Every structure is written in structure tokens, then in C-alpha cells.
Amino acid sequence: MPKDFSRARRVGEQIQREIADMLQSESNDPRFKLLTISAVEVANDLAYAKVFYTLLDDSQDADNVQQALVKASGFMRKQLAKRMSLRIVPNLRFVYDKSIAYGASLSSLIDKAIEQDKKKHVEEDNDNAGKD
């Protein structure tokens, strides 16, 4: 049974903080300014880390940002080696996290449905008031 605070999980949380800091403070790439690191999953042997990211600006091209992150991954890995005391620094794999955008679109659909329902009830109330 895995421990609640396994080493891989702690390393993942630290990597998440460090990469977020690097992207905000050390990167001059404007594509990274509206990017959030949502989670990091590290393999138990610490060889690989999946870095999940979201884009705060819907107009940004996710593929373009993905390519930029892949190009910058070597630099980030070297920085992680300097910032963290790890014997093995994981290879970084970047994965676009669609859950935030999906949640926002669901929320928008729910808001529209509620608004339509309110309008329908107002119209029905007005129709019923005219019949009395």
C-alpha cells in the first residue's frame, strides 16, 4: 500500500514549485507568462516526471506552448539539478491539462441552462397572470 507522502509525491510537489518559479521569474518567453503548472506526477524510480500545465488565456495555441516547453525542458532539468538535491533528476514530459478548460466550459453551459430556465419561468408566469 503506497504511503500518503511517498518520496515520489514529495519530489513531484517540489518540482511543481520549482518549475512554476522558473517559468515566472527566469523565462523571457511570453508564452509561459499565462501558464500554470497544475500537477506533477513522478515515477517511483524518479526517472520521469509528467508535468501537467494549463493555459490561463484560451487564445493561446496549446501546441505552440507544448513545443516551447519541450525545447526548454533541458534547461529546466539543469536548473532542477541545481535547486534540488537529487541523485537522479527526472526527465520532464509536459502534458496539457484540459480539465480546467473543460470545467470552465461545463460551468458556462450550466449558467446558460439556468438563465434559459429562469426566462422560461418568467414567461410562463406572465402568461398565467394574463389568464387570471
MINUGU-914710 format. One line per 2 residues: number of its first residue (from 1); their letters; for each residue x, y, z of N, C-alpha, C, O. Coordinates in steps of 0.1 Angstrom, whole numbers, plus 2048, in hexadecimal, padded with zeros to 3 digits. Layout:
BEGIN
NUM) A) X Y Z X Y Z X Y Z X Y Z; ...
END
This chain:
BEGIN
1) MP) 808 7F4 800 800 800 800 809 80C 800 812 80E 808; 807 816 7F7 80F 822 7F6 80D 82B 802 802 82C 807
3) KD) 818 831 806 818 83A 811 811 847 80C 811 84A 800; 80B 84E 815 804 85A 812 80D 865 80D 80A 86D 803
5) FS) 819 866 813 823 870 80F 830 868 80A 83A 869 810; 82E 861 7FF 839 85A 7F9 844 863 7F4 842 86F 7F2
7) RA) 850 85E 7F3 85B 866 7EE 858 86C 7E0 85A 878 7DD; 852 864 7D7 84F 869 7CA 845 874 7CA 846 87E 7C2
9) RR) 83B 873 7D3 831 87E 7D5 838 88B 7DA 835 896 7D5; 841 88A 7E4 847 895 7E9 850 89C 7DE 851 8A8 7DD
11) VG) 858 893 7D7 860 899 7CC 858 89F 7C2 85B 8AA 7BD; 84C 89A 7BE 843 8A0 7B5 83E 8AD 7B9 83E 8B6 7B1
13) EQ) 83B 8AF 7C5 836 8BB 7CB 841 8C6 7CA 83F 8D1 7C7; 84D 8C2 7CD 859 8CB 7CD 85C 8CF 7BE 85E 8DB 7BC
15) IQ) 85B 8C5 7B5 85E 8C8 7A7 853 8D2 7A2 856 8DB 79B; 847 8D0 7A6 83C 8D9 7A2 83F 8E7 7A6 83D 8F1 79F
17) RE) 843 8E9 7B3 846 8F7 7B8 852 8FD 7B0 852 908 7AC; 85C 8F5 7AE 869 8FA 7A8 866 8FE 799 86B 908 795
19) IA) 85F 8F5 792 85C 8F8 784 853 905 783 856 90D 77A; 849 905 78B 841 911 78B 849 91E 78D 847 928 787
21) DM) 852 91D 797 85B 929 79A 864 92C 78E 865 938 78A; 869 922 788 872 924 77C 86B 92B 771 870 934 76B
23) LQ) 85F 926 76E 857 92B 763 853 93A 765 853 942 75C; 850 93D 772 84C 94B 775 858 954 776 857 960 772
25) SE) 862 950 77C 86D 959 780 879 959 776 880 963 774; 87C 94D 770 888 94C 768 886 94C 759 88F 94D 752
27) SN) 879 949 755 877 948 747 872 956 741 86B 95D 747; 878 958 735 874 964 72E 869 961 723 865 96A 71C
29) DP) 866 955 722 85C 950 718 84E 955 71C 849 950 726; 847 95D 714 83A 962 718 82F 957 718 825 958 71E
31) RF) 832 94C 711 828 941 711 827 93A 71F 81D 934 722; 831 93C 728 832 936 735 82B 93F 740 829 93A 74B
33) KL) 828 94B 73C 823 954 747 815 951 74B 812 954 757; 80D 94C 742 7FF 948 746 7FD 939 746 7F3 934 742
35) LT) 807 932 74C 808 924 74D 808 920 75B 810 927 763; 801 916 75F 801 911 76D 805 903 76E 800 8FB 766
37) IS) 80E 8FF 777 811 8F1 779 807 8EC 782 806 8EF 78E; 7FE 8E3 77E 7F3 8DE 786 7F7 8D2 78E 7F1 8D0 799
39) AV) 800 8C9 789 804 8BE 791 810 8B8 78B 814 8BA 77F; 817 8B0 793 823 8A8 78E 822 89A 794 821 898 7A0
41) EV) 823 890 78B 823 882 78F 831 87D 78C 835 87D 781; 837 878 797 845 872 795 844 863 797 83D 85E 79F
43) AN) 84B 85C 78E 84C 84E 78F 853 84A 79C 85B 852 7A1; 850 83E 7A1 856 83A 7AE 865 839 7AD 86C 83C 7B8
45) DL) 86B 836 7A2 879 836 7A1 87F 844 79D 88C 845 79C; 877 84E 79D 87B 85C 79A 881 85E 78D 888 868 78B
47) AY) 87F 855 783 885 856 776 87D 860 76D 883 867 765; 870 861 76F 868 869 767 85E 871 76F 85A 86C 77A
49) AK) 85B 87D 76A 851 885 771 847 88A 766 84C 891 75D; 83A 888 768 830 88E 75F 82D 89B 765 828 89C 771
51) VF) 82E 8A6 75E 82B 8B3 763 81F 8B8 75C 81F 8BA 750; 814 8B9 763 807 8BD 75E 806 8CD 75F 809 8D2 769
53) YT) 802 8D3 754 801 8E1 753 7F3 8E5 74D 7ED 8DE 745; 7EF 8F1 751 7E3 8F7 74B 7E6 905 746 7F0 90B 74B
55) LL) 7DE 90A 73D 7E0 917 737 7D5 920 73C 7C9 91C 73B; 7D8 92B 742 7CE 935 747 7C8 93D 73C 7BD 943 73E
57) DD) 7CE 93E 731 7C9 945 725 7C4 93B 71B 7CD 934 715; 7B7 93B 718 7B2 931 70F 7B7 933 700 7B6 92A 6F8
59) SQ) 7BB 93F 6FD 7BF 943 6F0 7CD 93D 6ED 7D1 93D 6E1; 7D5 939 6F7 7E2 933 6F5 7E1 926 6EE 7D8 91E 6F0
61) DA) 7EA 923 6E5 7EB 916 6DE 7F2 90C 6E6 7FE 90D 6E9; 7EB 902 6EB 7F0 8F8 6F4 7FC 8F0 6EE 806 8ED 6F4
63) DN) 7FB 8EE 6E1 806 8E7 6DA 813 8EF 6D9 81E 8EA 6DB; 811 8FC 6D7 81D 905 6D7 824 905 6E5 830 905 6E6
65) VQ) 81C 906 6EF 821 907 6FD 828 8F9 700 832 8F9 706; 821 8EE 6FC 827 8E1 6FE 835 8E0 6F8 83E 8DB 6FE
67) QA) 837 8E5 6EB 844 8E4 6E5 84E 8ED 6EC 859 8E8 6EE; 84A 8F8 6F1 853 901 6F9 857 8FA 706 863 8FB 70A
69) LV) 84E 8F3 70C 851 8EC 719 85B 8E1 716 864 8DF 71E; 859 8DA 70B 862 8CE 708 870 8D4 706 87A 8CE 70A
71) KA) 871 8DF 6FE 87E 8E5 6FC 885 8EA 708 891 8E9 70A; 87D 8EF 712 882 8F4 71E 885 8E9 729 88A 8EC 733
73) SG) 880 8DD 726 881 8D2 730 88F 8CF 735 892 8CC 740; 899 8D0 72C 8A7 8CD 72F 8AC 8D8 739 8B2 8D5 743
75) FM) 8A9 8E4 736 8AD 8EF 73F 8A6 8EE 74D 8AD 8EF 757; 899 8EA 74D 892 8E9 759 898 8DD 762 899 8DE 76E
77) RK) 89C 8D3 75B 8A1 8C7 762 8AF 8CB 768 8B2 8C7 774; 8B7 8D2 761 8C4 8D7 767 8C1 8E0 773 8C8 8DF 77D
79) QL) 8B7 8E9 772 8B4 8F2 77D 8AF 8EA 789 8B2 8ED 795; 8A7 8DF 786 8A2 8D7 791 8AE 8D0 798 8AE 8CE 7A4
81) AK) 8B8 8CC 790 8C3 8C5 796 8CB 8CF 7A0 8D0 8CA 7AA; 8CB 8DC 79C 8D2 8E5 7A5 8C9 8E9 7B1 8CF 8EB 7BC
83) RM) 8BC 8E9 7AF 8B3 8EE 7BA 8B0 8E2 7C4 8AE 8E5 7D0; 8B0 8D6 7C0 8AC 8CB 7C8 8B7 8C1 7CA 8C0 8C0 7C1
85) SL) 8B8 8BB 7D5 8C2 8B2 7D8 8BD 8A4 7D5 8B9 89C 7DE; 8BE 8A0 7C8 8B9 893 7C4 8C5 88C 7BD 8CC 892 7B5
87) RI) 8C6 87F 7BF 8D0 877 7B8 8CC 876 7A9 8D4 876 7A0; 8BF 874 7A7 8B9 873 79A 8AF 87E 798 8A5 87F 79F
89) VP) 8B1 886 78D 8A7 890 78A 89F 88A 77F 8A4 886 774; 892 88A 781 889 883 777 889 88A 769 88A 897 769
91) NL) 887 882 75F 884 888 752 876 88E 752 86D 888 758; 875 899 74C 868 8A0 74D 860 89E 741 864 8A0 735
93) RF) 853 89A 743 84A 899 738 83E 8A2 73B 838 8A1 745; 83B 8AB 731 831 8B5 734 824 8B0 72D 823 8AB 722
95) VY) 819 8B1 735 80C 8AD 731 802 8B8 733 801 8BD 73E; 7FB 8BC 728 7F1 8C6 72A 7E5 8C1 732 7DF 8B7 72E
97) DK) 7E1 8C8 73C 7D6 8C4 745 7C9 8CB 740 7C8 8D7 743; 7C1 8C3 73A 7B4 8C9 735 7A9 8CA 73F 79F 8D0 73C
99) SI) 7AB 8C6 74B 7A1 8C5 755 79C 8D3 759 790 8D5 75B; 7A5 8DD 75A 7A0 8EA 75D 797 8F0 753 78D 8F6 755
101) AY) 79C 8EF 746 794 8F5 73B 787 8ED 73A 77C 8F3 737; 787 8E0 73C 77B 8D8 73B 771 8DC 746 765 8DD 744
103) GA) 777 8DE 752 76E 8E2 75E 768 8F0 75B 75C 8F2 75E; 770 8F9 755 76A 906 752 75F 906 748 755 90D 749
105) SL) 761 8FD 73E 756 8FC 733 74A 8F6 739 73F 8FA 736; 74C 8EC 742 740 8E6 749 739 8F0 751 72C 8F1 752
107) SS) 740 8F8 759 73B 903 761 733 90D 759 728 911 75C; 738 910 74D 732 919 744 724 913 73F 71A 91A 73E
109) LI) 725 906 73B 718 900 737 70E 8FF 742 702 902 73F; 712 8FD 74E 709 8FD 759 703 90A 75B 6F6 90C 75E
111) DK) 70B 915 75B 706 922 75C 6FC 926 752 6F1 92C 755; 6FE 922 745 6F5 924 73A 6E8 91D 73D 6DD 923 73A
113) AI) 6E9 911 741 6DC 909 743 6D4 90F 74F 6C8 90F 74E; 6DB 914 759 6D3 91A 764 6CD 927 75F 6C1 92A 763
115) EQ) 6D4 92F 757 6CE 93B 752 6C2 939 749 6B8 93F 74A; 6C3 92E 740 6B8 92B 738 6AC 926 740 6A0 929 73D
117) DK) 6AF 91E 74A 6A4 919 753 69D 925 75A 691 925 75B; 6A5 92F 75F 69F 93B 765 696 942 75C 68B 946 75F
119) KK) 69A 944 74F 693 94B 745 686 944 742 67B 94A 741; 686 937 741 67B 92E 73F 670 930 74A 664 931 747
121) HV) 675 930 756 66C 931 762 666 93F 762 65A 941 766; 66D 949 75F 668 957 75E 65D 958 754 653 95E 756
123) EE) 660 952 748 656 953 73D 649 94B 741 63E 950 73E; 64B 940 748 63F 938 74C 637 93F 756 62B 93F 756
125) DN) 63E 946 760 637 94E 76A 630 959 764 624 95C 768; 636 960 759 62F 96B 753 622 966 74B 618 96C 74B
127) DN) 624 95A 745 618 954 73D 60D 951 747 601 953 744; 610 94B 752 606 947 75C 600 953 763 5F4 953 766
129) AG) 607 95E 765 602 96A 76A 5F7 970 761 5EE 976 766; 5F9 96F 754 5F0 975 74A 5E3 96D 74A 5D9 972 745
131) KD) 5E3 960 74E 5D7 958 74D 5CE 95A 759 5C2 957 758; 5D3 95F 764 5CB 960 770 5C1 96B 76F 5BA 96E 778
END
